[in-house]
Amino acid sequence: MTPRSTLAIAILLSSCIMVLLALISLSPDSRLVLLLALLALAILALVLLGWLVIVRRACSPVMMVP
């Protein structure tokens, strides 16, 4: 893992912990909005992760087969 990806994972984990702590102290209506926002962030994170994997594979040197 590169330092950049380690930092990204640490930021993602810390933001998830903060969101979970916020969920505990909110009213039920606010919880629904926050859960929807968290779902959107999770989908965005998965899309970005997939994009990074695709870019990394595209940029990696490929062995030439005769």
MDTraj code that builds the backbone (N, CA, C; nanometers):
import mdtraj as md
import numpy as np

residues = "MET THR PRO ARG SER THR LEU ALA ILE ALA ILE LEU LEU SER SER CYS ILE MET VAL LEU LEU ALA LEU ILE SER LEU SER PRO ASP SER ARG LEU VAL LEU LEU LEU ALA LEU LEU ALA LEU ALA ILE LEU ALA LEU VAL LEU LEU GLY TRP LEU VAL ILE VAL ARG ARG ALA CYS SER PRO VAL MET MET VAL PRO".split()
xyz = np.array([
    [0.0829, -0.1188, 0.0000],
    [0.0000, 0.0000, 0.0000],
    [0.0873, 0.1251, 0.0000],
    [0.0495, 0.2196, -0.0792],
    [0.1244, 0.3448, -0.0829],
    [0.0813, 0.4345, 0.0326],
    [0.1649, 0.5301, 0.0701],
    [0.1251, 0.6219, 0.1784],
    [-0.0034, 0.6980, 0.1472],
    [-0.0239, 0.7282, 0.0207],
    [-0.1443, 0.8026, -0.0170],
    [-0.2695, 0.7189, 0.0058],
    [-0.2651, 0.5905, -0.0304],
    [-0.3828, 0.5053, -0.0102],
    [-0.4053, 0.4776, 0.1380],
    [-0.2965, 0.4670, 0.2146],
    [-0.3108, 0.4483, 0.3592],
    [-0.3774, 0.5701, 0.4219],
    [-0.3388, 0.6878, 0.3784],
    [-0.3992, 0.8112, 0.4289],
    [-0.5467, 0.8185, 0.3911],
    [-0.5800, 0.7777, 0.2694],
    [-0.7194, 0.7802, 0.2259],
    [-0.8041, 0.6854, 0.3103],
    [-0.7509, 0.5672, 0.3401],
    [-0.8247, 0.4717, 0.4222],
    [-0.8428, 0.5260, 0.5635],
    [-0.7398, 0.5896, 0.6182],
    [-0.7494, 0.6458, 0.7533],
    [-0.8533, 0.7570, 0.7589],
    [-0.8574, 0.8426, 0.6572],
    [-0.9560, 0.9506, 0.6532],
    [-1.0966, 0.8933, 0.6416],
    [-1.1135, 0.7912, 0.5589],
    [-1.2449, 0.7302, 0.5418],
    [-1.2937, 0.6660, 0.6720],
    [-1.2046, 0.5948, 0.7403],
    [-1.2428, 0.5313, 0.8664],
    [-1.2776, 0.6349, 0.9729],
    [-1.1979, 0.7406, 0.9820],
    [-1.2261, 0.8420, 1.0837],
    [-1.3566, 0.9147, 1.0544],
    [-1.3862, 0.9396, 0.9279],
    [-1.5125, 1.0060, 0.8961],
    [-1.6315, 0.9147, 0.9253],
    [-1.6159, 0.7845, 0.9023],
    [-1.7240, 0.6910, 0.9356],
    [-1.7487, 0.6877, 1.0861],
    [-1.6419, 0.6916, 1.1643],
    [-1.6576, 0.6922, 1.3103],
    [-1.7287, 0.8191, 1.3556],
    [-1.6917, 0.9334, 1.2974],
    [-1.7575, 1.0594, 1.3349],
    [-1.9055, 1.0567, 1.2988],
    [-1.9386, 0.9999, 1.1830],
    [-2.0784, 0.9924, 1.1417],
    [-2.1567, 0.9012, 1.2361],
    [-2.0974, 0.7887, 1.2761],
    [-2.1657, 0.6989, 1.3690],
    [-2.1884, 0.7659, 1.5042],
    [-2.0906, 0.8425, 1.5508],
    [-2.1090, 0.9152, 1.6762],
    [-2.2182, 1.0209, 1.6625],
    [-2.2273, 1.0846, 1.5479],
    [-2.3324, 1.1843, 1.5260],
    [-2.4699, 1.1178, 1.5199],
    [-2.4764, 0.9970, 1.4644],
    [-2.6041, 0.9266, 1.4547],
    [-2.6636, 0.8987, 1.5918],
    [-2.5785, 0.8741, 1.6900],
    [-2.6274, 0.8398, 1.8233],
    [-2.7046, 0.9557, 1.8849],
    [-2.6600, 1.0789, 1.8570],
    [-2.7170, 1.1936, 1.9267],
    [-2.8233, 1.2691, 1.8465],
    [-2.8683, 1.2157, 1.7351],
    [-2.9633, 1.2892, 1.6518],
    [-3.1051, 1.2334, 1.6654],
    [-3.2007, 1.3158, 1.6241],
    [-3.3402, 1.2715, 1.6221],
    [-3.3615, 1.1741, 1.5055],
    [-3.4705, 1.0967, 1.5083],
    [-3.4926, 0.9966, 1.4020],
    [-3.4982, 1.0554, 1.2608],
    [-3.5576, 1.1753, 1.2435],
    [-3.5641, 1.2352, 1.1098],
    [-3.4246, 1.2724, 1.0602],
    [-3.3454, 1.3283, 1.1484],
    [-3.2095, 1.3649, 1.1103],
    [-3.1256, 1.2410, 1.0826],
    [-3.1536, 1.1336, 1.1545],
    [-3.0803, 1.0097, 1.1311],
    [-3.1032, 0.9577, 0.9902],
    [-3.2269, 0.9676, 0.9412],
    [-3.2561, 0.9202, 0.8063],
    [-3.1778, 0.9994, 0.7026],
    [-3.1747, 1.1314, 0.7185],
    [-3.1006, 1.2159, 0.6244],
    [-2.9523, 1.1823, 0.6288],
    [-2.8998, 1.1644, 0.7500],
    [-2.7575, 1.1341, 0.7641],
    [-2.7247, 0.9957, 0.7082],
    [-2.8145, 0.8998, 0.7270],
    [-2.7920, 0.7665, 0.6711],
    [-2.7920, 0.7699, 0.5185],
    [-2.8806, 0.8498, 0.4594],
    [-2.8816, 0.8629, 0.3135],
    [-2.7528, 0.9284, 0.2639],
    [-2.7056, 1.0286, 0.3370],
    [-2.5803, 1.0935, 0.2992],
    [-2.4638, 0.9959, 0.3127],
    [-2.4655, 0.9151, 0.4175],
    [-2.3600, 0.8154, 0.4366],
    [-2.3631, 0.7105, 0.3258],
    [-2.4823, 0.6711, 0.2842],
    [-2.4951, 0.5762, 0.1738],
    [-2.4381, 0.6359, 0.0450],
    [-2.4673, 0.7630, 0.0203],
    [-2.4132, 0.8293, -0.0987],
    [-2.2604, 0.8360, -0.0922],
    [-2.2052, 0.8653, 0.0261],
    [-2.0600, 0.8692, 0.0408],
    [-1.9985, 0.7317, 0.0201],
    [-2.0651, 0.6275, 0.0684],
    [-2.0140, 0.4915, 0.0502],
    [-2.0119, 0.4539, -0.0979],
    [-2.1164, 0.4905, -0.1701],
    [-2.1206, 0.4620, -0.3138],
    [-2.0105, 0.5387, -0.3858],
    [-1.9915, 0.6654, -0.3476],
    [-1.8849, 0.7454, -0.4084],
    [-1.7483, 0.6849, -0.3791],
    [-1.7276, 0.6369, -0.2565],
    [-1.5995, 0.5754, -0.2212],
    [-1.5754, 0.4494, -0.3034],
    [-1.6791, 0.3689, -0.3235],
    [-1.6636, 0.2481, -0.4051],
    [-1.6317, 0.2820, -0.5506],
    [-1.6964, 0.3858, -0.6028],
    [-1.6694, 0.4277, -0.7409],
    [-1.5257, 0.4764, -0.7541],
    [-1.4808, 0.5582, -0.6567],
    [-1.3433, 0.6077, -0.6613],
    [-1.2426, 0.4948, -0.6472],
    [-1.2726, 0.3980, -0.5608],
    [-1.1825, 0.2843, -0.5438],
    [-1.1734, 0.2037, -0.6728],
    [-1.2864, 0.1803, -0.7366],
    [-1.2853, 0.1099, -0.8643],
    [-1.2103, 0.1861, -0.9711],
    [-1.2260, 0.3180, -0.9724],
    [-1.1552, 0.4013, -1.0692],
    [-1.0049, 0.3950, -1.0452],
    [-0.9629, 0.3995, -0.9180],
    [-0.8207, 0.3910, -0.8867],
    [-0.7621, 0.2570, -0.9289],
    [-0.8381, 0.1493, -0.9087],
    [-0.7894, 0.0173, -0.9501],
    [-0.7742, 0.0120, -1.1013],
    [-0.8699, 0.0669, -1.1738],
    [-0.8637, 0.0664, -1.3202],
    [-0.7451, 0.1493, -1.3692],
    [-0.7253, 0.2681, -1.3085],
    [-0.6139, 0.3539, -1.3495],
    [-0.4810, 0.2881, -1.3167],
    [-0.4715, 0.2266, -1.2004],
    [-0.3459, 0.1610, -1.1615],
    [-0.3128, 0.0467, -1.2569],
    [-0.4149, -0.0292, -1.2965],
    [-0.3894, -0.1395, -1.3903],
    [-0.3521, -0.0868, -1.5280],
    [-0.4125, 0.0251, -1.5677],
    [-0.3830, 0.0810, -1.6995],
    [-0.2422, 0.1387, -1.7039],
    [-0.1939, 0.1904, -1.5911],
    [-0.0621, 0.2537, -1.5887],
    [0.0496, 0.1552, -1.5578],
    [0.0157, 0.0372, -1.5120],
    [0.1209, -0.0586, -1.4780],
    [0.1800, -0.1176, -1.6052],
    [0.3088, -0.1450, -1.6010],
    [0.3701, -0.2045, -1.7211],
    [0.3174, -0.3456, -1.7453],
    [0.2838, -0.3715, -1.8674],
    [0.2281, -0.5020, -1.9045],
    [0.3358, -0.5806, -1.9777],
    [0.3496, -0.7066, -1.9428],
    [0.4491, -0.7899, -2.0114],
    [0.4047, -0.8131, -2.1549],
    [0.4985, -0.7943, -2.2438],
    [0.4672, -0.8123, -2.3853],
    [0.4802, -0.9605, -2.4212],
    [0.3742, -1.0130, -2.4792],
    [0.3741, -1.1537, -2.5199],
    [0.3893, -1.1579, -2.6706],
    [0.4899, -1.2298, -2.7183],
    [0.5102, -1.2332, -2.8646],
    [0.4000, -1.3069, -2.9375],
])
top = md.Topology()
chain = top.add_chain()
for i, resn in enumerate(residues, 1):
    res = top.add_residue(resn, chain, resSeq=i)
    for name in ("N", "CA", "C"):
        top.add_atom(name, md.element.get_by_symbol(name[0]), res)
traj = md.Trajectory(xyz[None], top)
